[in-house]
């Protein structure tokens, strides 16, 4: 476990959302915005990425790597944080009216309202720039491909120092053990038969699902169609490593 993973570990693992291969996720905001708004966002600690092609290292040629898919975040909380379904529906209707009035072209892919208030859309760089300036839109985020790490059997000794590296010792000295808390990990799966993770399904790992299948790869068209299956058994090892750091109870003690 490297130091860059210290933010990940909060409590005992009892819930797993599994996915093997590569996954798609949101990254930092990428906004086609004015210099004034960019300065305002930067002042609040948000990093703004330009949408125009940048010179490729070495050749100096312009390479357009702007993604086609985006998350559009709306103002206001999702339902899990108190937002009402009626208010969220009205917000989306207003967004579509504003977009139509500005002749903005986009394709809605998914609607999110429970944990995240927003949409997933397909749009060009110029159109997503216009979307970012519509009333009620607080940010847009590119959908990017994140490669899963290569499988490895070399765990190393860092796990022995997980409590110190994550600062969990401070919390445990205050009597905070994570008992009763469920943690969801979306990763390459989990070896729920591992003795440090309960030894069998339903002990420490009480729920899980493979949303895409072991052969899924977001960057290869012929492998980019999800093939879900019920069992979240690990096909890589990374998810089990993360789950162990979070909630192992055996030879390794999780944070």
Backbone as JSON, one array per atom type, in Angstrom:
{
  "sequence": "XXXXXXXXXXXXXXXXXXXXXXXXXXXXXXXXXXXXXXXXXXXXXXXXXXXXXXXXXXXXXXXXXXXXXXXXXXXXXXXXXXXXXXXXXXXXXXXXXXXXXXXXXXXXXXXXXXXXXXXXXXXXXXXXXXXXXXXXXXXXXXXXXXXXXXXXXXXXXXXXXXXXXXXXXXXXXXXXXXXXXXXXXXXXXXXXXXXXXXXXXXXXXXXXXXXXXXXXXXXXXXXXXXXXXXXXXXXXXXXXXXXXXXXXXXXXXXX",
  "N": [[0.84, -1.2, 0.0], [0.74, 2.11, -0.99], [1.67, 5.51, -0.03], [-0.04, 7.21, -1.32], [-2.52, 6.1, -1.07], [-3.65, 6.63, 1.33], [-5.92, 8.1, 1.89], [-8.05, 6.45, 1.53], [-8.98, 4.7, 3.46], [-11.25, 3.98, 5.88], [-12.93, 2.48, 7.68], [-14.43, -0.57, 8.96], [-14.75, -3.14, 6.56], [-17.69, -4.13, 5.06], [-19.18, -4.22, 2.83], [-19.18, -4.63, -0.67], [-18.69, -3.36, -3.88], [-18.17, -4.64, -6.93], [-15.84, -4.63, -9.68], [-14.12, -5.62, -12.54], [-11.21, -5.37, -14.72], [-10.95, -2.36, -16.63], [-12.26, 0.8, -15.49], [-14.63, 3.5, -15.75], [-14.59, 6.83, -14.7], [-15.17, 9.91, -12.89], [-13.13, 12.88, -13.13], [-11.06, 15.74, -12.3], [-12.65, 19.03, -12.53], [-13.36, 20.18, -15.83], [-13.53, 22.89, -17.64], [-14.85, 25.0, -20.14], [-14.37, 28.1, -20.03], [-14.62, 31.58, -19.1], [-11.82, 33.84, -18.52], [-12.17, 35.26, -16.15], [-13.97, 33.67, -14.68], [-12.46, 31.36, -14.47], [-10.37, 32.27, -12.87], [-11.82, 32.75, -10.57], [-12.67, 30.16, -9.85], [-10.18, 28.97, -9.46], [-9.32, 30.39, -7.26], [-10.9, 29.26, -5.33], [-9.72, 26.88, -5.03], [-10.14, 25.0, -7.02], [-9.0, 23.15, -9.78], [-8.64, 24.04, -13.12], [-9.0, 22.72, -16.28], [-7.95, 23.28, -19.63], [-10.01, 23.16, -22.61], [-9.2, 23.25, -25.2], [-7.06, 21.84, -27.8], [-3.82, 20.75, -26.78], [-0.23, 21.2, -27.16], [1.56, 18.29, -28.11], [3.89, 16.5, -26.09], [7.29, 16.65, -27.03], [6.82, 16.5, -29.93], [5.35, 18.79, -30.43], [3.04, 18.99, -31.86], [-0.47, 19.62, -32.27], [-2.73, 17.94, -30.27], [-5.86, 16.67, -29.91], [-7.38, 15.7, -27.13], [-9.77, 15.85, -25.91], [-12.48, 14.64, -24.07], [-15.56, 12.9, -24.99], [-17.66, 12.36, -23.33], [-19.38, 13.5, -20.43], [-19.84, 14.46, -16.99], [-22.4, 16.37, -15.65], [-22.89, 18.58, -13.14], [-25.42, 19.68, -10.95], [-26.67, 22.48, -9.02], [-27.51, 22.23, -5.57], [-28.63, 19.63, -3.25], [-28.4, 15.99, -3.63], [-30.92, 13.35, -3.4], [-30.27, 11.71, -1.21], [-29.16, 13.44, 0.52], [-31.17, 15.09, 1.28], [-32.44, 16.37, -0.84], [-35.36, 16.9, -2.84], [-37.41, 14.8, -4.93], [-39.21, 16.1, -6.6], [-38.17, 18.71, -6.81], [-35.73, 18.15, -8.05], [-36.57, 17.09, -10.48], [-37.8, 19.35, -11.59], [-35.57, 20.98, -11.82], [-34.08, 19.67, -13.79], [-35.82, 19.88, -15.95], [-35.79, 22.67, -16.3], [-33.11, 22.97, -16.99], [-33.05, 21.65, -19.48], [-34.73, 23.35, -20.94], [-33.28, 25.76, -20.91], [-30.98, 24.93, -22.27], [-32.06, 24.3, -24.76], [-32.96, 26.83, -25.52], [-30.55, 28.09, -25.96], [-29.67, 26.71, -28.09], [-28.05, 24.47, -27.68], [-26.32, 21.53, -28.32], [-26.54, 18.27, -27.22], [-26.37, 14.94, -25.87], [-28.25, 13.18, -23.64], [-27.15, 10.74, -21.38], [-27.27, 9.37, -18.85], [-29.18, 9.75, -15.84], [-28.67, 11.07, -12.63], [-29.62, 11.09, -9.29], [-29.72, 10.25, -6.64], [-27.22, 9.86, -5.11], [-25.64, 11.73, -6.33], [-26.18, 14.83, -7.8], [-27.02, 15.28, -10.87], [-26.25, 14.88, -14.42], [-25.16, 12.51, -16.92], [-23.68, 13.2, -19.95], [-23.29, 13.28, -23.54], [-21.25, 15.31, -25.38], [-19.74, 17.86, -27.42], [-16.58, 19.65, -27.11], [-17.0, 22.41, -27.39], [-19.75, 22.59, -26.94], [-20.04, 21.58, -24.34], [-18.77, 23.55, -22.99], [-20.6, 25.64, -23.25], [-22.71, 24.52, -21.84], [-21.63, 24.51, -19.27], [-21.97, 27.09, -18.49], [-24.63, 27.52, -18.07], [-27.53, 28.47, -16.11], [-27.75, 27.13, -12.85], [-25.96, 25.05, -13.25], [-23.15, 23.8, -11.72], [-20.69, 22.61, -12.14], [-18.7, 20.79, -14.55], [-17.49, 17.58, -15.43], [-15.0, 15.59, -16.94], [-15.5, 12.33, -18.31], [-13.31, 9.82, -17.86], [-10.94, 7.21, -18.72], [-9.7, 4.87, -16.47], [-7.01, 2.88, -15.85], [-6.88, -0.4, -14.55], [-4.65, -1.65, -12.03], [-1.82, -3.78, -12.77], [-1.96, -7.29, -12.05], [-0.44, -8.52, -9.05], [1.63, -10.45, -6.89], [3.26, -9.54, -4.98], [3.08, -8.26, -2.04], [4.53, -6.83, -0.2], [5.8, -4.88, 2.62], [4.38, -2.75, 3.48], [1.74, -2.94, 4.39], [1.94, -3.55, 7.07], [2.27, -1.16, 8.27], [-0.01, 0.26, 7.94], [-1.9, 1.4, 9.72], [-0.5, 3.51, 10.92], [0.25, 5.0, 8.66], [-2.16, 5.85, 7.61], [-3.18, 7.3, 9.65], [-4.99, 6.14, 11.31], [-4.52, 5.18, 13.85], [-4.76, 7.35, 15.58], [-7.51, 7.82, 15.58], [-8.42, 5.37, 16.59], [-7.37, 5.39, 19.15], [-9.06, 7.15, 20.27], [-11.23, 5.66, 20.65], [-12.68, 5.06, 18.39], [-13.57, 2.66, 16.27], [-14.76, 1.89, 13.95], [-16.77, 0.06, 14.07], [-19.92, -1.21, 13.15], [-20.17, 0.33, 10.9], [-20.7, 0.45, 7.43], [-18.75, -0.07, 4.58], [-18.32, 0.67, 1.23], [-16.57, -0.62, -1.5], [-15.49, 0.02, -4.66], [-13.99, -1.78, -6.96], [-11.66, -4.19, -8.22], [-12.93, -6.44, -7.39], [-13.33, -8.94, -4.77], [-11.71, -11.3, -2.74], [-13.62, -13.04, -1.03], [-13.41, -15.33, 0.41], [-11.06, -15.24, 1.75], [-9.22, -15.78, 4.71], [-8.66, -13.6, 6.4], [-10.63, -11.88, 5.75], [-13.03, -12.8, 6.63], [-13.44, -15.39, 5.69], [-15.53, -16.62, 4.34], [-18.43, -16.08, 2.28], [-20.68, -13.6, 3.43], [-19.84, -13.27, 6.04], [-17.8, -11.14, 6.82], [-17.86, -9.76, 4.45], [-20.76, -8.82, 3.16], [-22.36, -8.14, 1.04], [-22.4, -7.67, -2.5], [-21.48, -7.2, -5.97], [-20.78, -7.87, -9.39], [-20.41, -5.57, -11.75], [-19.59, -5.41, -14.39], [-18.15, -7.63, -15.38], [-15.44, -10.0, -15.83], [-13.92, -9.7, -18.16], [-14.19, -7.16, -19.07], [-13.27, -4.1, -20.67], [-12.82, -0.77, -20.91], [-11.49, 0.63, -22.89], [-11.31, -0.92, -25.18], [-13.19, -1.57, -27.89], [-14.55, -4.02, -28.61], [-14.67, -5.25, -26.19], [-16.04, -3.65, -24.51], [-18.65, -3.83, -23.69], [-20.61, -4.26, -20.93], [-20.76, -7.25, -18.98], [-22.43, -8.29, -16.66], [-22.29, -10.12, -13.53], [-23.27, -12.17, -10.75], [-21.45, -12.9, -8.67], [-18.87, -11.25, -6.89], [-16.2, -12.08, -6.94], [-12.7, -11.61, -6.8], [-10.71, -10.75, -9.6], [-8.23, -9.83, -10.02], [-6.75, -8.88, -7.79], [-6.22, -6.41, -6.67], [-8.54, -5.24, -5.53], [-9.0, -6.93, -3.33], [-6.74, -6.38, -1.84], [-7.14, -3.68, -1.18], [-9.55, -3.93, 0.26], [-8.62, -5.45, 2.38], [-6.87, -3.66, 3.64], [-8.74, -1.83, 4.51], [-10.53, -3.35, 6.17], [-9.51, -5.84, 7.21], [-9.21, -8.67, 9.43], [-7.21, -10.47, 11.08], [-4.26, -12.07, 10.26], [-3.48, -9.7, 9.14], [-4.44, -6.5, 10.18], [-7.01, -4.34, 9.52], [-7.65, -0.78, 8.96]],
  "CA": [[0.0, 0.0, 0.0], [1.53, 3.33, -1.04], [1.15, 6.63, 0.74], [-1.13, 7.88, -2.03], [-3.79, 5.44, -0.8], [-4.02, 6.83, 2.73], [-7.26, 8.69, 2.02], [-9.08, 5.49, 1.15], [-9.31, 3.71, 4.46], [-12.03, 4.63, 6.9], [-13.53, 1.67, 8.72], [-14.52, -1.99, 8.69], [-15.37, -3.45, 5.27], [-18.75, -5.13, 5.06], [-19.94, -4.12, 1.59], [-18.27, -4.51, -1.81], [-19.2, -3.22, -5.23], [-17.0, -5.17, -7.63], [-15.72, -4.46, -11.12], [-12.79, -5.99, -12.99], [-10.79, -4.68, -15.92], [-10.85, -0.92, -16.43], [-13.52, 1.44, -15.19], [-14.7, 4.91, -16.11], [-14.91, 7.61, -13.51], [-15.01, 11.36, -13.05], [-11.86, 13.45, -12.71], [-11.21, 17.13, -11.9], [-13.48, 19.79, -13.45], [-12.76, 20.7, -17.07], [-14.53, 23.87, -18.02], [-14.54, 25.97, -21.17], [-14.93, 29.23, -19.31], [-13.91, 32.84, -19.24], [-10.67, 34.0, -17.64], [-12.65, 35.7, -14.85], [-14.53, 32.54, -13.94], [-11.35, 30.46, -14.18], [-9.68, 32.83, -11.71], [-12.69, 32.55, -9.41], [-12.59, 28.75, -9.46], [-8.83, 28.71, -8.95], [-9.25, 30.98, -5.92], [-11.57, 28.34, -4.43], [-8.96, 25.64, -4.96], [-10.47, 24.08, -8.09], [-8.1, 23.22, -10.91], [-9.4, 24.12, -14.37], [-8.26, 22.21, -17.43], [-8.44, 23.85, -20.89], [-10.63, 22.21, -23.52], [-8.57, 23.32, -26.52], [-5.94, 20.92, -27.92], [-2.53, 21.19, -26.28], [0.9, 20.63, -27.9], [2.03, 17.02, -27.61], [5.3, 16.55, -25.68], [8.26, 16.13, -28.0], [6.56, 16.88, -31.32], [4.75, 20.11, -30.52], [1.8, 18.93, -32.64], [-1.68, 19.78, -31.48], [-3.44, 16.69, -30.12], [-7.13, 16.9, -29.22], [-7.74, 14.57, -26.29], [-10.98, 16.21, -25.19], [-13.42, 13.52, -24.05], [-16.91, 13.11, -25.52], [-18.65, 12.13, -22.28], [-19.18, 14.43, -19.31], [-20.79, 14.59, -15.89], [-22.87, 17.74, -15.41], [-23.37, 18.67, -11.76], [-26.35, 20.77, -10.69], [-26.7, 23.03, -7.67], [-28.49, 21.59, -4.69], [-28.26, 18.29, -2.8], [-29.13, 14.82, -4.13], [-31.98, 12.93, -2.48], [-29.73, 11.13, 0.01], [-28.81, 14.56, 1.41], [-32.33, 15.92, 1.55], [-33.08, 16.92, -2.04], [-36.66, 16.29, -3.16], [-37.54, 14.35, -6.31], [-39.91, 17.13, -7.35], [-37.23, 19.81, -7.09], [-34.73, 17.68, -9.0], [-37.22, 17.01, -11.8], [-37.96, 20.72, -12.08], [-34.24, 21.46, -12.17], [-33.71, 19.08, -15.07], [-36.67, 20.49, -16.97], [-35.26, 24.01, -16.54], [-31.85, 22.8, -17.7], [-33.33, 21.34, -20.89], [-35.28, 24.55, -21.57], [-32.18, 26.7, -21.11], [-30.12, 24.39, -23.32], [-32.76, 24.46, -26.04], [-32.97, 28.25, -25.86], [-29.2, 28.44, -26.43], [-29.38, 25.8, -29.22], [-26.93, 23.62, -27.28], [-26.5, 20.15, -28.74], [-25.97, 17.26, -26.34], [-27.16, 13.72, -25.73], [-28.26, 12.7, -22.26], [-26.87, 9.31, -21.25], [-27.79, 8.86, -17.59], [-29.63, 10.72, -14.85], [-28.28, 10.69, -11.28], [-30.26, 11.96, -8.31], [-29.67, 9.76, -5.27], [-25.94, 10.2, -4.46], [-25.04, 12.83, -7.08], [-27.22, 15.59, -8.48], [-26.54, 15.67, -12.19], [-26.46, 14.03, -15.58], [-24.05, 12.14, -17.79], [-24.06, 13.61, -21.3], [-22.32, 13.27, -24.63], [-21.23, 16.66, -25.95], [-18.44, 18.31, -27.9], [-15.9, 20.6, -26.23], [-17.66, 23.72, -27.45], [-21.08, 22.51, -26.35], [-19.95, 21.42, -22.88], [-18.44, 24.88, -22.49], [-21.86, 26.38, -23.13], [-23.47, 23.9, -20.76], [-21.05, 24.89, -17.99], [-22.38, 28.46, -18.15], [-26.08, 27.59, -17.88], [-27.94, 28.63, -14.71], [-27.96, 25.88, -12.12], [-24.85, 24.13, -13.44], [-22.04, 24.23, -10.87], [-19.42, 22.06, -12.63], [-18.72, 19.67, -15.48], [-16.32, 16.73, -15.21], [-14.84, 14.63, -18.02], [-15.47, 10.89, -18.03], [-12.02, 9.34, -18.36], [-10.65, 5.8, -18.48], [-8.68, 4.6, -15.46], [-6.53, 1.5, -16.0], [-6.68, -1.19, -13.34], [-3.25, -2.05, -11.89], [-1.48, -5.15, -13.15], [-1.96, -8.2, -10.91], [0.86, -8.73, -8.42], [1.62, -11.21, -5.65], [4.22, -8.9, -4.08], [2.35, -7.35, -1.17], [5.48, -5.96, 0.48], [5.64, -4.74, 4.08], [3.67, -1.52, 3.81], [0.51, -3.22, 5.12], [2.22, -3.57, 8.5], [2.29, 0.21, 8.77], [-1.21, 0.93, 7.42], [-2.54, 2.22, 10.74], [0.26, 4.75, 11.07], [0.26, 5.76, 7.4], [-3.47, 6.46, 7.38], [-3.59, 8.08, 10.81], [-6.09, 5.46, 11.99], [-4.19, 5.01, 15.26], [-5.3, 8.48, 16.34], [-8.94, 7.59, 15.74], [-8.65, 4.22, 17.45], [-7.07, 5.79, 20.52], [-10.24, 7.88, 20.75], [-12.31, 4.69, 20.78], [-13.39, 4.91, 17.13], [-13.08, 1.43, 15.63], [-15.47, 1.6, 12.7], [-17.8, -0.95, 14.29], [-21.26, -0.82, 12.74], [-20.15, 1.14, 9.68], [-20.53, -0.28, 6.18], [-17.89, 0.6, 3.61], [-18.42, 0.11, -0.13], [-15.35, -0.49, -2.29], [-15.68, -0.31, -6.07], [-12.64, -2.13, -7.38], [-11.57, -5.36, -9.09], [-13.59, -7.56, -6.73], [-12.78, -9.28, -3.45], [-11.64, -12.72, -2.37], [-14.38, -13.08, 0.22], [-13.04, -16.54, 1.14], [-9.78, -15.02, 2.45], [-9.47, -15.89, 6.16], [-8.61, -12.29, 7.06], [-11.83, -11.14, 5.36], [-14.21, -13.53, 7.06], [-13.33, -16.8, 5.34], [-16.67, -17.09, 3.53], [-19.43, -15.06, 1.95], [-21.67, -13.28, 4.45], [-19.25, -13.01, 7.36], [-17.45, -9.72, 6.83], [-18.37, -9.24, 3.18], [-22.17, -9.21, 3.24], [-23.06, -7.81, -0.19], [-21.49, -7.34, -3.58], [-21.98, -7.48, -7.32], [-19.85, -7.55, -10.47], [-21.21, -4.78, -12.66], [-19.11, -5.39, -15.78], [-17.57, -8.89, -15.81], [-13.97, -10.06, -15.75], [-13.24, -9.38, -19.42], [-14.53, -5.79, -19.48], [-12.2, -3.12, -20.87], [-13.47, 0.41, -21.46], [-10.75, 1.16, -24.03], [-11.33, -1.86, -26.31], [-14.62, -1.6, -28.28], [-15.17, -5.35, -28.59], [-14.77, -5.71, -24.8], [-16.57, -2.54, -23.73], [-20.03, -4.08, -23.29], [-20.61, -4.94, -19.63], [-21.35, -8.57, -18.82], [-22.52, -8.4, -15.2], [-22.53, -11.41, -12.91], [-23.61, -12.0, -9.34], [-20.32, -13.03, -7.75], [-17.83, -10.23, -6.99], [-14.88, -12.66, -6.69], [-11.62, -10.8, -7.36], [-10.04, -11.29, -10.78], [-7.01, -9.07, -10.2], [-6.03, -8.82, -6.54], [-6.18, -5.06, -6.12], [-9.7, -5.02, -4.67], [-8.79, -7.65, -2.08], [-5.71, -5.63, -1.1], [-7.8, -2.49, -0.63], [-10.49, -4.37, 1.28], [-7.85, -5.85, 3.55], [-6.39, -2.46, 4.31], [-9.87, -1.22, 5.17], [-11.22, -4.08, 7.23], [-9.03, -7.19, 7.52], [-9.15, -9.03, 10.84], [-6.5, -11.74, 11.11], [-2.82, -11.78, 10.21], [-3.44, -8.27, 8.87], [-5.54, -5.75, 10.78], [-7.36, -3.16, 8.74], [-7.75, 0.48, 9.69]],
  "C": [[0.87, 1.24, 0.0], [0.89, 4.44, -0.25], [-0.02, 7.31, 0.03], [-2.49, 7.26, -1.74], [-4.33, 5.76, 0.59], [-5.42, 7.38, 2.89], [-8.36, 7.66, 1.95], [-9.68, 4.73, 2.32], [-10.01, 4.33, 5.66], [-12.49, 3.68, 8.01], [-13.6, 0.22, 8.28], [-15.26, -2.24, 7.39], [-16.46, -4.48, 5.45], [-19.54, -5.11, 3.76], [-18.98, -3.91, 0.45], [-19.05, -4.36, -3.08], [-18.05, -3.56, -6.15], [-17.05, -4.87, -9.11], [-14.3, -4.8, -11.5], [-12.48, -5.29, -14.29], [-10.64, -3.2, -15.64], [-12.22, -0.34, -16.18], [-13.47, 2.88, -15.65], [-15.17, 5.69, -14.9], [-14.71, 9.09, -13.79], [-13.65, 11.8, -12.55], [-12.11, 14.89, -12.29], [-12.04, 17.9, -12.92], [-12.71, 20.26, -14.67], [-13.79, 21.64, -17.68], [-14.02, 24.78, -19.13], [-15.16, 27.29, -20.71], [-14.09, 30.47, -19.54], [-12.75, 32.91, -18.26], [-11.11, 34.42, -16.25], [-13.17, 34.53, -14.03], [-13.44, 31.54, -13.59], [-10.59, 30.94, -12.95], [-10.49, 32.61, -10.44], [-12.62, 31.12, -8.92], [-11.24, 28.43, -8.86], [-8.69, 29.25, -7.53], [-9.92, 30.08, -4.88], [-10.89, 26.98, -4.38], [-9.29, 24.64, -6.03], [-9.51, 24.27, -9.25], [-8.91, 23.14, -12.2], [-8.51, 23.67, -15.52], [-8.81, 22.85, -18.71], [-9.04, 22.77, -21.78], [-9.98, 22.23, -24.89], [-7.39, 22.36, -26.58], [-4.64, 21.54, -27.44], [-1.41, 20.56, -27.09], [1.34, 19.31, -27.26], [3.49, 17.14, -27.2], [6.2, 15.97, -26.76], [8.05, 16.64, -29.4], [6.03, 18.3, -31.45], [3.46, 20.14, -31.32], [0.59, 19.03, -31.72], [-2.44, 18.45, -31.46], [-4.7, 16.95, -29.31], [-7.52, 15.64, -28.46], [-8.98, 14.87, -25.46], [-11.97, 15.05, -25.21], [-14.78, 13.9, -24.64], [-17.97, 13.03, -24.43], [-18.31, 12.95, -21.05], [-20.23, 14.19, -18.23], [-21.12, 16.06, -15.73], [-23.48, 17.79, -14.02], [-24.25, 19.89, -11.58], [-26.21, 21.26, -9.25], [-27.75, 22.3, -6.85], [-28.12, 20.16, -4.37], [-29.01, 17.19, -3.53], [-30.12, 14.35, -3.06], [-31.43, 12.38, -1.17], [-29.34, 12.21, 1.0], [-29.96, 15.54, 1.57], [-33.0, 16.54, 0.35], [-34.37, 16.18, -2.35], [-36.71, 15.9, -4.64], [-38.22, 15.42, -7.17], [-38.99, 18.27, -7.75], [-36.2, 19.39, -8.13], [-35.32, 17.55, -10.4], [-37.4, 18.4, -12.4], [-36.63, 21.3, -12.54], [-33.81, 20.93, -13.53], [-34.54, 19.64, -16.21], [-36.17, 21.89, -17.32], [-33.94, 23.94, -17.31], [-32.08, 22.53, -19.19], [-33.9, 22.55, -21.63], [-34.16, 25.54, -21.88], [-31.26, 26.23, -22.24], [-30.76, 24.54, -24.69], [-32.77, 25.92, -26.48], [-31.63, 28.72, -26.41], [-28.76, 27.58, -27.6], [-28.15, 24.92, -28.92], [-27.25, 22.18, -27.65], [-25.79, 19.21, -27.77], [-26.9, 16.06, -26.32], [-27.09, 13.26, -24.28], [-28.07, 11.2, -22.24], [-27.51, 8.73, -20.0], [-28.21, 10.03, -16.7], [-29.24, 10.2, -13.47], [-28.94, 11.64, -10.29], [-30.14, 11.49, -6.88], [-28.39, 10.19, -4.54], [-25.27, 11.4, -5.09], [-26.16, 13.52, -7.83], [-26.7, 16.04, -9.84], [-26.87, 14.65, -13.26], [-25.13, 13.57, -16.14], [-24.49, 12.44, -19.21], [-22.93, 13.36, -22.28], [-22.4, 14.63, -25.3], [-19.83, 16.99, -26.42], [-17.85, 19.31, -26.92], [-16.6, 21.95, -26.22], [-19.02, 23.7, -26.77], [-21.01, 22.36, -24.83], [-19.52, 22.74, -22.24], [-19.67, 25.73, -22.3], [-22.69, 25.85, -21.97], [-22.95, 24.37, -19.4], [-21.49, 26.28, -17.54], [-23.89, 28.6, -17.94], [-26.43, 27.78, -16.41], [-28.18, 27.27, -14.07], [-26.87, 24.85, -12.28], [-23.66, 24.63, -12.62], [-20.69, 23.7, -11.35], [-19.69, 21.01, -13.69], [-17.41, 18.91, -15.31], [-16.19, 15.75, -16.38], [-14.93, 13.19, -17.51], [-14.2, 10.34, -18.67], [-11.83, 7.87, -18.01], [-9.5, 5.68, -17.49], [-8.28, 3.13, -15.58], [-6.4, 0.83, -14.63], [-5.21, -1.58, -13.25], [-3.04, -3.48, -12.33], [-1.48, -6.04, -11.9], [-0.55, -8.41, -10.36], [0.68, -9.54, -7.15], [2.57, -10.62, -4.62], [3.5, -7.86, -3.24], [3.29, -6.38, -0.48], [5.16, -5.83, 1.96], [4.82, -3.52, 4.46], [2.4, -1.77, 4.61], [0.74, -3.2, 6.62], [2.14, -2.18, 9.11], [1.04, 1.0, 8.36], [-1.84, 1.85, 8.45], [-1.83, 3.55, 10.92], [0.15, 5.62, 9.83], [-1.06, 6.46, 7.16], [-3.93, 7.33, 8.54], [-4.69, 7.43, 11.62], [-5.8, 5.25, 13.47], [-4.8, 6.12, 16.11], [-6.79, 8.28, 16.61], [-9.21, 6.44, 16.7], [-8.35, 4.53, 18.9], [-8.21, 6.59, 21.14], [-11.44, 6.95, 20.9], [-13.13, 4.5, 19.52], [-12.8, 3.73, 16.37], [-13.72, 1.16, 14.28], [-16.58, 0.58, 12.87], [-19.18, -0.4, 13.91], [-21.33, -0.01, 11.47], [-19.95, 0.23, 8.47], [-19.7, 0.57, 5.22], [-18.05, -0.09, 2.27], [-17.11, 0.39, -0.86], [-15.67, -0.9, -3.73], [-14.3, -0.53, -6.67], [-12.7, -3.38, -8.26], [-12.25, -6.58, -8.5], [-12.98, -7.81, -5.37], [-12.78, -10.8, -3.29], [-12.31, -12.85, -1.01], [-14.13, -14.37, 1.0], [-11.71, -16.4, 1.89], [-10.04, -15.05, 3.95], [-9.44, -14.55, 6.89], [-9.84, -11.44, 6.73], [-13.1, -11.95, 5.64], [-14.22, -14.99, 6.7], [-14.46, -17.35, 4.49], [-17.62, -15.93, 3.3], [-20.39, -14.85, 3.12], [-21.12, -13.02, 5.82], [-18.87, -11.55, 7.51], [-17.92, -9.05, 5.54], [-19.8, -9.73, 3.03], [-22.95, -8.89, 1.98], [-22.03, -7.46, -1.25], [-22.05, -7.74, -4.92], [-20.9, -7.1, -8.33], [-20.65, -6.85, -11.57], [-20.8, -4.91, -14.12], [-18.57, -6.73, -16.27], [-16.06, -8.83, -15.88], [-13.27, -9.6, -17.01], [-13.47, -7.94, -19.86], [-13.3, -4.91, -19.6], [-12.8, -1.93, -21.59], [-12.79, 0.92, -22.72], [-10.71, 0.26, -25.24], [-12.77, -2.07, -26.72], [-15.25, -2.98, -28.16], [-15.28, -5.92, -27.17], [-15.44, -4.66, -23.9], [-18.05, -2.69, -23.37], [-20.04, -4.83, -21.98], [-21.32, -6.29, -19.69], [-21.45, -8.86, -17.32], [-22.7, -9.85, -14.75], [-22.68, -11.21, -11.4], [-22.38, -11.99, -8.45], [-19.29, -11.93, -7.96], [-16.43, -10.78, -6.72], [-13.81, -11.9, -7.45], [-10.97, -11.5, -8.55], [-8.67, -10.63, -10.99], [-6.14, -9.05, -8.94], [-6.05, -7.46, -5.88], [-7.34, -4.8, -5.16], [-9.56, -5.71, -3.33], [-7.76, -6.93, -1.21], [-6.33, -4.41, -0.43], [-8.74, -2.88, 0.5], [-9.78, -4.8, 2.55], [-7.32, -4.67, 4.33], [-7.52, -1.79, 5.08], [-10.33, -2.03, 6.37], [-10.76, -5.49, 7.52], [-8.98, -7.41, 9.02], [-8.53, -10.42, 10.94], [-5.02, -11.48, 11.2], [-2.57, -10.31, 9.93], [-4.64, -7.63, 9.55], [-5.79, -4.49, 9.99], [-7.53, -1.93, 9.6], [-9.14, 0.72, 10.24]]
}
